[in-house]
Amino acid sequence: MRGAARPTVSRRRALGLAAALGVLVVAALGGCAGRRFEGGAFHSPKGYRVALPGGGWVVDDASAADLALRHRAGPAAMLVNAECGRAPGARTADVLARHLFIGVRDRLVVERGAATVAGRPAAHAVVDGRADADGAPARIEAYVVKGERCVYDLVYAAPPAAFGTWRGDFRRLVESFATE
């Protein structure tokens, strides 16, 4: 397209993660090929690890994220992803967190604020919305951690009425996050 602006890396990241959030709401069953799991933790080749929650969470290999999990008992999912390479630049973690929600329709911010994850400053948000115009309502919680060469996204999504059911599992996953 002549004259059309090419999406920036951050815009592509946001669009990709917005699409991934849609997938989280209706996550499909998948396998687990090419990923390193050791001692109850996922170890990313991007230099971080998180503990895998027990209690019915299974790996969803259909996602393009580093790690996507879905719950067997209900439409809940978690996503952990890192974008590495270029330095994240001057964008704050809060701005990067808002980019995650681009594409989520009927957004309503439930919580927003600063947090600390693995000793690093992070942005935290909880948003109600829909993955698309016809999608089921979802409550989405996200932490965005800005490292020296990576931006780490930790995301949980579930229907609003069931959100609290597995939120503790997500909090434990976030607390287990560490760079290697």
Stockholm file with secondary structure:
# STOCKHOLM 1.0

chainA/1-180         MRGAARPTVSRRRALGLAAALGVLVVAALGGCAGRRFEGGAFHSPKGYRVALPGGGWVVDDASAADLALRHRAGPAAMLVNAECGRAPGARTADVLARHLFIGVRDRLVVERGAATVAGRPAAHAVVDGRADADGAPARIEAYVVKGERCVYDLVYAAPPAAFGTWRGDFRRLVESFATE
#=GR chainA/1-180 SS CTTCCCCCHHHHHHHHHHHHHHHHHTCCCCCCCSCEEETTEEEETTTEEEECCCTTEEECTTSSSSEEEEETTSSCEEEEEEEESSCCTTCCHHHHHHHHTTTCEEEEEEEEEEEEETTEEEEEEEEEEESSTTSCEEEEEEEEEECSSEEEEEEEEECGGGHHHHHHHHHHHHHHCEEC
#=GC SS_cons         CTTCCCCCHHHHHHHHHHHHHHHHHTCCCCCCCSCEEETTEEEETTTEEEECCCTTEEECTTSSSSEEEEETTSSCEEEEEEEESSCCTTCCHHHHHHHHTTTCEEEEEEEEEEEEETTEEEEEEEEEEESSTTSCEEEEEEEEEECSSEEEEEEEEECGGGHHHHHHHHHHHHHHCEEC
//
